Amino acid sequence: MSDEATPTPVEDVDGRPIEVAEPDDLDHEALERRAQALARVVKFGDPVLRSAASPVTEFDEQLVADAERMIELMRDAIGVGLAATQLGTLRRMLVFQVGSEAEPTVLVNPEIEWRSNDAATAEEGCLSLPGVVVDVERPLHVRARAVDVHGEPLTIEASGLEARVVQHEVDHLDGVLMLDRTERDQRRGALRALREGGTYAPERPEQEDEAAEPGIEEMPGRSDDARARDSATRDRSEERPV
């Protein structure tokens, strides 16, 4: 990771915090599916989120079915990525889908073998950390090797938001959370919110002046684009995007 990270507004990384999204036009059925999917995701405080996943050694129909189920849950949760550990399974497998037009990708036994020196800082959220958003610095480009659900080797090269999602999910498989990669003050604020059942998002200097103006009621640190999409990646108040 570069020693000199480039602060990058989340809009520049596709406008979507990691793992979760929440369009404003969800109908009742979609909201119900999302609630059911989120209920199955392991939340902060469960020891499994701090445990390293074990390599997959059996490639059978059950693995294929499990991967398909993970993709379905990720989509129902309006997320962009999901790791097996977030479902309480210590198996080294993740799924991601960045963009509605993209095909979902399954990575089994993934390892990041190369990271660019160029890095950027952007907001991340997580299905396992409800209501929390923090800034995380990550390389802009990565190359990862893995196998598919049939055990066939594959290599992916990812940039921008896709690279961020891959890194976020691989971290989950290593027992690492986005809280471990943010600055101390934000980590403290996020932990306080998680303990108290509240929400947290870092304040932005440019937003502080706006918040002081009469008639403006905004969550600190949220740009119009970020609030409007609060989430294509996540509903901070009930969430949670990795």
CORBELZI-V822843 format. One record per helix or strand. SS is the DSSP state (h for helix, s for strand). FROM is the first residue (numbers start at 1). TO is the last residue. Records with the same first field share a line. If there is no record, write none. Layout:
BEGIN
SS->FROM-TO ; FROM-TO
END
This chain:
BEGIN
s->6-7 ; 18-18 ; 20-20 ; 54-54 ; 79-79 ; 81-83 ; 91-91 ; 93-96 ; 105-115 ; 119-125 ; 132-139 ; 141-147 ; 153-159 ; 200-200
h->10-13 ; 28-39 ; 47-50 ; 61-76 ; 84-87 ; 160-173 ; 178-181 ; 184-196 ; 205-211 ; 224-228
END
